[in-house]
Amino acid sequence: MEKWEIFSFGVVLIIFAAALIAFWEFAAIFVVAVALAAVLMPAQRYLEEYMKPAFSSLLITCISAFLIIMAIYVSSIVLYSNLDYLKEMLVSITSWFGDAYLSTSGSGYFNPLPFISDFTSAIILWVKETTLEFLVILPLIAIKVMILFLAVFLLLEFGDDLSGQIRELIPEKSRDDIEILDRGVMDMLYALFNVHVVIAVIVFFLSFPVFYVLGYGHIFFYAVLSGILALIPVFGPVFLIAFLVVYSVSISDIRGLLIVLILGWPLLCAIPDWWMRPFLMGKRASVNSVLMFIAFFGGIAVMGIFGFIMGPVFVALIIGGYKIIRNNYGLAGAE
């Protein structure tokens, strides 16, 4: 490489570094935009056969933005408006636990009920305060959302060309390794968006007859909660069923307990997770459920709400990196 080439390359690196530092706050948004665009790209390629790329990318972006924003808005409103009801359920469970504890331990032992009740109230108060803080920073969030979907629009329109140009820059000997990473990330994104979202929607609609028969009211609240928890493989539905079992026992509702176990558990937990999810994922995205759980909560704990996407992506990259090391160091046969 000649001196002028080194100089030009250095200038470009400095420009990219400066831009990255300046817009670091939006880096996570761009990564999420890339993930969304990658998942929506098959629809873009299909519509390109019938209309101009700009029109098809605009149509897909508008529909996706409307569905995502409406889902988040409705879910937030429903959950927030039912916080008091959720608190009543938690108080009922803690009261039942306290009564059972005192009946077996005697009055001379420590009673954890007041502390559990205070902890529950503190959680509810924190959620309400966090919601108010969210409303204060709503203009900034609106700007970030706008940037997100504008980036999705551009990536859908020019994504294939950009991807081809980047692949040409990769040395030929490294392309197989990069293909492993690319395939792993795409499989993870496929599982995240296509499979888990489809399962969440199915569970959302299945929950209406279940909670109607259960008779606890607040059917839409339970449906939204079921759909959200269904995004978390295995552990989300199990948590929901376990919570309902404990609650029905706490209010001495044997009928409700039987409905949860006989009707709720198969429709909201067993069938979606043990049959539908593996069937939809098929051979393309055989991602371990425990790894998905770690990816979800690890990502959210470290990166906030964007960790919902970034966590699984990083886990996919780690798995892909392990496969590359295994293949390059002659361990391909070691399973």
PAVOGU-815773 format. One record per residue: residue in three letters; z, x, y negated of N, C-alpha, C in turn. Coordinates in pm, whole numbers. Each point is the difference from the previous one (the first is absolute). Example, Ala and Ser with C-alpha at 12.3 -4.5 7.8 and 13.67 -1.06 7.14 Angstrom:
% residues 2
aa, n.zz, n.xx, n.yy, ca.zz, ca.xx, ca.yy, c.zz, c.xx, c.yy
ala, 780, 1319, 569, 0, -89, -119, 0, 90, -120
ser, -72, -35, -105, 6, 82, -119, 73, -77, -109
//
This chain:
% residues 335
aa, n.zz, n.xx, n.yy, ca.zz, ca.xx, ca.yy, c.zz, c.xx, c.yy
met, 0, 85, 120, 0, -85, -120, 0, 89, -125
glu, -97, -23, -90, -11, 81, -120, 104, -40, -104
lys, 13, 86, -104, 104, -20, -100, -16, -134, -72
trp, -125, -34, -36, -21, -124, -74, 32, -122, 88
glu, -23, 13, 131, 34, -110, 90, 151, -16, 12
ile, 70, 115, 8, 147, -5, 5, 55, -62, -127
phe, -58, 38, -115, 46, -54, -128, -21, -152, -6
ser, -119, -44, 39, -30, -144, -2, 91, -77, 94
phe, 21, 57, 119, 88, -64, 98, 143, -9, -54
gly, 46, 106, -66, 134, 0, -58, 15, -103, -110
val, -104, -13, -85, 4, -100, -107, 10, -141, 58
val, -79, -26, 104, 3, -132, 64, 138, -28, 60
leu, 59, 101, 65, 134, -17, 58, 103, -30, -108
ile, -9, 71, -113, 93, -23, -111, -15, -143, -53
ile, -124, -45, -13, -23, -137, -49, 59, -103, 96
phe, -24, 19, 130, 55, -92, 99, 153, 3, -1
ala, 59, 118, -10, 145, 13, -3, 58, -69, -123
ala, -63, 20, -116, 48, -62, -123, -9, -152, 9
ala, -111, -50, 55, -16, -145, 15, 103, -57, 97
leu, 27, 74, 108, 99, -46, 98, 139, -7, -61
ile, 35, 101, -80, 131, 0, -66, 9, -114, -102
ala, -107, -19, -77, 1, -102, -105, 10, -141, 58
phe, -67, -22, 111, -3, -134, 59, 80, -8, 130
trp, 102, 85, 12, 78, 4, 123, 66, -134, 31
glu, 39, -72, -104, 66, -129, 20, -92, -100, 70
phe, -131, 22, -13, -96, -91, 62, -57, 55, 131
ala, 53, 113, 47, -53, 61, 122, 17, -92, 120
ala, 118, -61, 12, 24, -90, 113, -93, -121, -5
ile, -28, -48, -121, -91, -113, -15, -139, 36, 50
phe, -44, 121, -33, -133, 42, 44, -6, 10, 153
val, 106, 52, 60, 2, 11, 147, -5, -139, 64
val, 75, -95, -57, -4, -137, 51, -139, -59, -17
ala, -64, 30, -113, -136, -49, -24, -97, 55, 105
val, 15, 128, 32, -85, 61, 103, 22, -70, 135
ala, 127, -29, 31, 31, -66, 127, -62, -140, 5
leu, 16, -76, -108, -58, -134, -4, -153, 4, 10
ala, -59, 93, -74, -146, 11, 2, -51, 38, 139
ala, 72, 89, 68, -41, 41, 135, 1, -118, 96
val, 99, -88, -14, 9, -116, 89, -105, -105, -36
leu, -30, -13, -130, -96, -102, -45, -145, 47, 9
met, -21, 127, 28, -136, 55, 0, -95, -69, 99
pro, 43, -39, 122, -93, -72, 88, -54, -128, -63
ala, 85, -73, -72, -47, -121, -69, -99, 35, -109
gln, 25, 111, -70, -93, 45, -104, -137, 34, 59
arg, 0, 70, 112, -127, 38, 62, -77, -124, 48
tyr, 73, -100, 46, -65, -123, 45, -63, -76, -117
leu, 75, -15, -109, -51, -75, -115, -110, 74, -74
glu, -3, 133, 12, -105, 77, -66, -139, -36, 51
glu, -6, -57, 120, -129, -41, 56, -57, -122, -71
tyr, 86, -74, -72, -42, -125, -63, 7, 3, -152
met, 66, 99, -58, 14, 8, -145, 16, 145, -43
lys, -3, 23, -130, 15, 134, -52, 142, 51, 26
pro, 16, 132, 21, 133, 55, 28, 104, -33, -107
ala, -41, -1, -126, 95, -30, -108, 52, -143, 12
phe, -88, -96, 32, 42, -139, 14, 89, -20, 121
ser, -37, 62, 112, 80, -17, 121, 139, 63, -16
ser, 7, 118, -62, 131, 63, -21, 85, -81, -97
leu, -64, -59, -103, 74, -85, -94, 54, -124, 70
leu, -82, -62, 85, 42, -120, 72, 117, 30, 93
ile, -12, 107, 78, 107, 37, 94, 128, 35, -74
thr, -11, 74, -110, 118, 39, -77, 70, -121, -59
cys, -76, -94, -56, 60, -119, -61, 71, -86, 104
ile, -64, -20, 115, 62, -81, 105, 127, 68, 52
ser, -7, 131, 24, 117, 74, 49, 113, -4, -101
ala, -32, 21, -128, 103, -1, -104, 68, -136, -7
phe, -79, -106, 4, 56, -135, -7, 94, -27, 117
leu, -44, 32, 121, 82, -27, 118, 128, 82, 1
ile, -9, 129, -34, 118, 87, 1, 100, -41, -106
ile, -48, -24, -123, 90, -37, -110, 66, -134, 27
met, -76, -97, 50, 57, -131, 29, 103, 8, 111
ala, -28, 80, 104, 96, 13, 111, 131, 62, -49
ile, -9, 105, -81, 120, 65, -52, 75, -94, -95
tyr, -73, -70, -85, 64, -89, -98, 73, -115, 70
val, -70, -67, 91, 62, -114, 69, 119, 46, 83
ser, -13, 112, 71, 111, 51, 81, 121, 32, -87
ser, -22, 64, -114, 110, 37, -89, 70, -124, -54
ile, -77, -100, -43, 58, -122, -54, 82, -73, 105
val, -55, -11, 120, 69, -73, 107, 129, 71, 39
leu, -5, 132, 19, 120, 75, 39, 105, -5, -110
tyr, -41, 16, -125, 97, 0, -110, 66, -137, -16
ser, -77, -106, 14, 56, -135, -17, 92, -39, 114
asn, -5, 73, 111, 86, -32, 115, 111, 102, 22
leu, 28, 83, -101, 106, 100, 14, 136, -65, 21
asp, 26, -109, -70, 129, -68, 17, 14, -57, 141
tyr, -110, -54, 52, 3, -52, 137, 23, 113, 100
leu, -65, 113, -23, 21, 116, 88, 144, 48, -8
lys, 58, -5, -121, 140, 39, -15, 91, -93, 80
glu, -29, -130, -2, 80, -96, 77, -6, 31, 149
met, -118, 37, 48, -14, 36, 141, 82, 124, 33
leu, -6, 100, -87, 76, 123, 24, 151, -26, -7
val, 41, -85, -93, 143, -34, -10, 45, -73, 126
ser, -85, -89, 52, 33, -72, 124, 18, 97, 116
ile, -90, 99, 9, 9, 98, 107, 124, 86, -14
thr, 29, 47, -122, 118, 84, -20, 129, -78, 22
ser, 0, -128, -38, 120, -83, 23, 23, -18, 150
trp, -108, -25, 72, 13, -14, 146, 47, 130, 63
phe, -54, 112, -48, 41, 129, 52, 147, 26, -30
gly, 43, -35, -123, 140, 22, -37, 94, -85, 82
asp, -37, -127, 23, 85, -88, 81, 9, 50, 143
ala, -114, 43, 56, 1, 51, 137, 82, 128, 10
tyr, -9, 84, -102, 75, 126, 1, 150, -26, -7
leu, 40, -92, -89, 142, -28, -15, 58, -69, 123
ser, -81, -85, 64, 50, -71, 117, 24, 94, 118
thr, -72, 110, 4, 15, 94, 111, 93, 116, -34
ser, 13, 32, -129, 78, 117, -40, 139, -34, -50
gly, 18, -127, -46, 130, -35, -55, 7, 27, -149
ser, 94, -62, -67, 10, 8, -146, 49, 135, -48
gly, 56, 82, 85, 53, 128, -43, -104, 108, -17
tyr, -125, -29, 34, -107, 101, -8, -81, -18, -127
phe, -78, 101, -31, -84, 0, -120, -108, -108, 10
asn, -15, -80, -105, -100, -105, -5, -120, 47, -82
pro, -116, 21, 64, -116, 52, -74, -75, -105, -78
leu, 33, -129, 14, -77, -107, -61, -15, 14, -151
pro, 108, 23, -77, -18, 10, -146, -97, 111, -40
phe, 5, 111, 69, -88, 112, -34, -145, -32, 36
ile, -22, -63, 114, -136, -39, 38, -56, -102, -98
ser, 83, -98, -39, -44, -101, -95, -34, 62, -135
asp, 85, 93, -47, -27, 68, -128, -128, 82, 9
phe, -21, 64, 113, -121, 80, 18, -125, -89, -4
thr, 8, -117, 64, -112, -94, -2, -29, -47, -141
ser, 106, -35, -74, -18, -45, -138, -61, 110, -86
ala, 42, 125, 24, -54, 113, -77, -149, 17, 27
ile, -42, -20, 124, -143, 12, 34, -81, -107, -73
ile, 49, -125, 3, -70, -109, -67, -10, 27, -150
leu, 111, 46, -61, 0, 31, -143, -98, 112, -31
trp, -4, 102, 86, -92, 112, -21, -145, -47, 4
val, -32, -89, 92, -137, -52, 9, -37, -75, -128
lys, 93, -80, -52, -29, -75, -123, -18, 94, -119
glu, 87, 101, -11, -12, 95, -111, -130, 81, 11
thr, -35, 38, 123, -124, 75, 20, -121, -83, -38
thr, 6, -130, 29, -110, -89, -37, -16, -7, -150
leu, 112, -6, -73, -6, -3, -147, -57, 131, -54
glu, 41, 113, 58, -56, 129, -42, -150, 6, 29
phe, -39, -60, 109, -143, -5, 34, -79, -75, -106
leu, 57, -109, -52, -69, -77, -103, -15, 80, -129
val, 98, 87, -29, -6, 82, -122, -118, 97, 6
ile, -22, 61, 115, -107, 100, 13, -130, -63, 50
leu, -9, -132, -8, -118, -71, 50, -130, 45, -68
pro, -2, 26, -132, -126, 47, -62, -53, 129, 62
leu, 90, 96, 25, -43, 126, 63, -52, -25, 141
ile, 65, -90, 72, -46, -34, 135, -138, -64, -5
ala, -22, -85, -100, -130, -64, -15, -110, 104, -23
ile, 30, 102, -81, -97, 107, -25, -31, 75, 130
lys, 105, 30, 77, -20, 72, 126, -81, -82, 99
val, 27, -130, 5, -77, -88, 90, -147, -3, -41
met, -24, -7, -132, -138, 0, -48, -71, 130, 38
ile, 68, 114, -18, -58, 129, 38, -26, 5, 150
leu, 92, -55, 78, -16, -1, 146, -129, -68, 41
phe, -23, -120, -50, -118, -75, 44, -129, 50, -65
leu, 9, 59, -119, -119, 65, -56, -41, 120, 87
ala, 101, 74, 47, -29, 113, 89, -59, -48, 132
val, 52, -111, 53, -56, -57, 123, -146, -39, -21
phe, -29, -61, -115, -137, -40, -32, -95, 121, 1
leu, 41, 108, -68, -85, 119, -8, -16, 66, 137
leu, 108, 5, 77, -6, 64, 132, -88, -80, 96
leu, 3, -132, -11, -87, -81, 85, -147, 22, -36
glu, -27, 12, -129, -140, 15, -43, -55, 139, 32
phe, 81, 103, -23, -50, 137, 15, 68, 77, 114
gly, 83, -68, 80, 80, 68, 102, -82, 72, 105
asp, -105, -64, 50, -81, 63, 105, -69, 127, -50
asp, -54, -7, -121, -65, 119, -58, 100, 112, -21
leu, 117, -35, -53, 104, 101, -25, 48, 62, 130
ser, 18, -83, 103, 45, 50, 130, -102, 97, 59
gly, -128, -32, -12, -103, 89, 51, -3, 133, -72
gln, 19, -2, -132, 1, 124, -78, 119, 88, 37
ile, 115, -63, 23, 119, 77, 37, -18, 62, 138
arg, -59, -74, 94, -21, 52, 135, -94, 121, -1
glu, -96, 0, -91, -92, 113, -8, 70, 128, -45
leu, 111, -15, -74, 74, 118, -47, 89, 61, 108
ile, 26, -76, 107, 88, 48, 106, -77, 94, 92
pro, 54, 117, 30, -67, 91, 95, -26, -69, 134
glu, -112, 33, 60, -41, -69, 122, 102, 14, 112
lys, 64, 117, 10, 98, 22, 107, 127, -82, -19
ser, 25, -45, -122, 121, -76, -28, -24, -151, 3
arg, -124, -41, 15, -29, -143, -8, 62, -80, 114
asp, 6, 59, 119, 63, -70, 112, 149, -24, -27
asp, 67, 100, -58, 142, -16, -32, 21, -106, -107
ile, -84, 2, -102, 11, -100, -106, -30, -139, 55
glu, -90, -7, 97, -33, -129, 62, 122, -57, 73
ile, 82, 86, 60, 122, -45, 67, 95, -64, -101
leu, 19, 68, -115, 86, -54, -105, -55, -131, -54
asp, -130, -2, -24, -64, -120, -54, 15, -118, 95
arg, -24, 24, 128, 10, -107, 99, 143, -50, 13
gly, 98, 93, -3, 140, -40, 10, 44, -85, -118
val, -39, 40, -120, 37, -76, -120, -67, -138, 2
met, -128, -4, 37, -70, -128, 3, 58, -93, 105
asp, 40, 54, 115, 64, -83, 102, 133, -56, -50
met, 76, 84, -70, 127, -46, -54, -21, -107, -106
leu, -98, 20, -88, -30, -100, -103, -52, -129, 63
tyr, -78, 15, 107, -48, -118, 73, 117, -80, 55
ala, 95, 71, 61, 118, -67, 54, 82, -63, -111
leu, 12, 70, -113, 84, -47, -110, -57, -124, -66
phe, -126, 6, -40, -59, -109, -77, -57, -110, 89
asn, -83, 39, 96, -68, -102, 80, 94, -69, 97
val, 66, 79, 85, 79, -59, 107, 130, -60, -52
his, 80, 79, -70, 132, -48, -40, -7, -114, -102
val, -99, 4, -89, -16, -109, -95, -45, -127, 72
val, -91, 13, 95, -44, -116, 77, 117, -60, 78
ile, 81, 85, 62, 118, -48, 73, 97, -70, -94
ala, 20, 57, -119, 91, -61, -98, -48, -139, -41
val, -130, -15, -20, -55, -131, -38, 16, -100, 114
ile, -26, 43, 123, 16, -89, 116, 145, -43, 15
val, 93, 95, -10, 143, -33, 11, 42, -93, -113
phe, -54, 21, -119, 31, -87, -114, -31, -145, 33
phe, -118, -27, 56, -38, -138, 32, 74, -52, 124
leu, 25, 87, 98, 74, -45, 118, 144, -37, -33
ser, 54, 60, -106, 141, -24, -33, 24, -141, -54
phe, -100, -66, -55, 20, -134, -57, 47, -100, 105
pro, -69, -16, 115, 53, -94, 100, 134, 44, 58
val, 20, 131, 15, 126, 49, 56, 117, -41, -89
phe, -9, 26, -129, 112, -27, -89, 9, -148, -38
tyr, -110, -73, 17, 8, -145, -17, 84, -61, 111
val, -25, 44, 123, 78, -49, 114, 144, 49, -9
leu, 20, 122, -51, 135, 55, -12, 87, -84, -91
gly, -59, -52, -108, 71, -95, -85, 96, 59, -101
tyr, -15, 126, -36, 88, 61, -99, -52, -16, -143
gly, -116, -62, -17, -59, -11, -132, -57, 134, -45
his, -39, 7, -129, -53, 124, -58, -111, 58, 89
ile, -89, -86, 45, -102, 42, 97, -91, 107, -59
phe, -42, -19, -126, -91, 98, -60, 67, 136, -16
phe, 130, -1, -30, 76, 126, -11, -1, 73, 134
tyr, 28, -72, 106, 1, 62, 133, -140, 49, 39
ala, -103, -76, -39, -137, 41, 33, -37, 130, -71
val, 35, 9, -129, -29, 122, -77, 78, 118, 57
leu, 128, -22, 30, 83, 107, 57, -55, 46, 135
ser, -45, -95, 81, -57, 34, 131, -127, 83, -16
gly, -86, -39, -95, -123, 74, -23, 25, 141, -47
ile, 96, 18, -92, 32, 133, -51, 55, 89, 111
leu, 94, -52, 78, 59, 79, 107, -101, 29, 112
ala, -100, -86, 15, -102, 23, 103, -87, 121, -32
leu, 2, 47, -126, -73, 121, -35, 60, 124, 66
ile, 128, -11, 39, 70, 112, 64, -7, -20, 151
pro, -74, 82, 72, -18, -22, 144, 133, 2, 76
val, 16, -94, 91, 113, -10, 93, 131, -27, -72
phe, 42, 91, -87, 133, -7, -58, 15, -115, -100
gly, -105, -31, -75, 8, -108, -97, 26, -135, 64
pro, -84, -44, 94, 26, -128, 67, 132, -3, 77
val, 37, 111, 62, 127, 5, 72, 117, -21, -95
phe, -7, 62, -118, 106, -19, -100, 10, -146, -41
leu, -114, -66, -20, 0, -140, -40, 64, -88, 107
ile, -40, 18, 125, 55, -81, 109, 149, 27, 17
ala, 41, 126, -7, 142, 34, 13, 81, -64, -112
phe, -52, 3, -121, 70, -60, -114, 16, -151, 20
leu, -105, -67, 46, 7, -144, 22, 95, -35, 114
val, 2, 83, 104, 93, -23, 111, 144, 8, -49
val, 32, 105, -76, 136, 16, -51, 36, -114, -95
tyr, -95, -40, -84, 28, -108, -96, 25, -132, 72
ser, -82, -32, 100, 20, -126, 73, 134, 0, 74
val, 40, 115, 52, 130, 10, 65, 112, -16, -103
ser, -18, 57, -119, 105, -5, -103, 27, -142, -48
ile, -102, -88, 7, 21, -139, -43, 14, -93, 121
ser, 17, 60, 119, 22, -75, 125, -114, -97, 29
asp, -121, 43, -24, -118, -84, 23, -67, 44, 130
ile, 42, -60, 111, -56, 35, 130, -146, -42, 9
arg, -33, -115, -57, -139, -45, 0, -89, 101, -73
gly, 44, 45, -117, -77, 98, -75, -14, 131, 76
leu, 106, 42, 68, -4, 123, 79, -105, -10, 110
leu, -4, -115, 68, -98, -18, 108, -143, -3, -55
ile, -19, -63, -116, -134, -5, -60, -46, 140, -39
val, 90, 79, -57, -35, 137, -39, -40, 82, 122
leu, 76, -13, 109, -26, 80, 120, -121, -50, 78
ile, -16, -133, 10, -106, -56, 84, -133, -12, -75
leu, 7, -33, -129, -122, -22, -78, -27, 114, -98
gly, 103, 40, -75, -18, 102, -104, -31, 137, 57
trp, 75, 43, 99, -19, 135, 54, -140, 20, 59
pro, -52, -93, 83, -136, 23, 53, -107, -3, -109
leu, 5, -100, -91, -107, -18, -97, 3, 102, -114
leu, 119, 39, -43, 11, 88, -116, 22, 147, 36
cys, 38, 26, 124, 35, 137, 38, -80, 48, 122
ala, 18, -64, 114, -55, 51, 125, -153, -2, 3
ile, -58, -117, -24, -147, -11, 7, -69, 85, -106
pro, 40, -5, -128, -68, 85, -100, 12, 149, 28
asp, 118, 46, 44, 22, 144, 15, -40, 54, 136
trp, 20, -79, 105, -25, 50, 134, -141, -26, 50
trp, -69, -97, -61, -134, -30, 46, -105, 11, -112
met, 23, -71, -112, -103, -6, -104, -20, 134, -70
arg, 109, 69, -35, -14, 126, -73, -72, 106, 85
pro, 42, 24, 127, -74, 98, 82, -145, -42, 24
phe, -24, -130, 15, -136, -48, 24, -90, 27, -120
leu, 50, -25, -121, -80, 21, -120, -21, 148, -30
met, 103, 80, 28, -14, 143, -27, -94, 67, 99
gly, 4, -48, 125, -91, 51, 101, 9, 150, 19
lys, -111, 62, 34, -2, 144, 25, -13, 81, -127
arg, -42, -66, -110, -29, 77, -121, 127, 53, -65
ala, 105, -81, -3, 119, 39, -77, 125, -16, 83
ser, 13, 78, 105, 117, -7, 87, 115, 79, -62
val, 57, -56, -109, 107, 66, -74, 134, -47, 55
asn, 87, 93, 34, 131, -33, 55, 80, -82, -101
ser, 65, -108, 49, 74, -90, -89, 118, 69, -67
val, 67, 90, 72, 113, 73, -59, -48, 90, -113
leu, -116, 64, 19, -57, 83, -107, -35, -85, -121
met, -52, -120, 23, -31, -89, -111, 127, -40, -75
phe, 107, -24, 74, 129, -34, -62, 49, 115, -88
ile, -6, 122, 54, 40, 118, -77, -90, 16, -123
ala, -129, -22, 19, -94, 14, -111, 28, -100, -110
phe, 26, -126, 38, 28, -103, -99, 124, 34, -83
phe, 114, 10, 68, 126, 14, -71, 19, 139, -57
gly, -49, 102, 68, 5, 134, -57, -82, 10, -127
gly, -119, -59, 3, -85, 2, -119, 60, -78, -115
ile, 54, -119, 27, 60, -81, -105, 123, 68, -58
ala, 81, 64, 86, 122, 67, -47, -32, 117, -92
val, -109, 71, 28, -34, 119, -78, -90, -32, -119
met, -97, -90, 19, -102, -22, -102, 1, -140, -60
gly, 100, -82, 34, 4, -134, -56, -100, -91, 69
ile, -46, -102, -74, -88, -100, 60, -131, 61, 47
phe, -47, 107, -67, -124, 64, 44, 17, 68, 136
gly, 124, 26, 40, 25, 59, 130, -41, -90, 114
phe, -19, -130, -29, -48, -93, 102, -135, 45, 55
ile, -80, 62, -87, -130, 52, 41, 5, 150, 23
met, 68, 71, -93, 2, 146, 7, 74, 51, 123
gly, 108, -69, 40, 76, 42, 117, -86, 6, 125
pro, -68, -111, 36, -89, 5, 116, -111, 103, -11
val, -54, 19, -122, -107, 99, -18, 51, 140, 31
phe, 118, 36, -51, 55, 133, 25, 34, 19, 148
val, 50, -104, 65, 28, 9, 143, -130, 23, 77
ala, -107, -69, -39, -130, 21, 65, -50, 142, -21
leu, 22, 56, -120, -42, 138, -27, 80, 100, 83
ile, 130, -27, 16, 84, 88, 82, -47, -1, 146
ile, -28, -120, 52, -49, -11, 138, -134, 70, 14
gly, -88, -20, -99, -130, 67, 4, 13, 150, -7
gly, 93, 50, -84, 23, 144, -9, 49, 57, 132
tyr, 87, -75, 68, 47, 45, 131, -115, 9, 100
lys, -89, -99, -3, -115, 1, 92, -92, 119, -28
ile, -19, 32, -128, -85, 114, -37, 60, 130, 53
ile, 131, 19, -20, 67, 121, 49, -7, 8, 152
arg, 22, -113, 66, -5, -3, 147, -139, 38, 51
asn, -104, -55, -64, -137, 29, 44, -41, 144, -29
asn, 35, 50, -117, -45, 134, -40, 73, 112, 72
tyr, 120, -30, 51, 76, 104, 69, -2, -18, 152
gly, -102, -70, 50, -22, -7, 144, 99, -87, 73
leu, 58, -103, -70, 96, -88, 66, -57, -138, 20
ala, -130, -9, -1, -64, -132, 8, 34, -71, 130
gly, 25, 76, 104, 29, -64, 128, 144, -38, 18
ala, 87, 47, -92, 143, -31, 14, 30, -133, -63
glu, 30, -98, 80, 30, -134, -49, 149, -27, 17
//
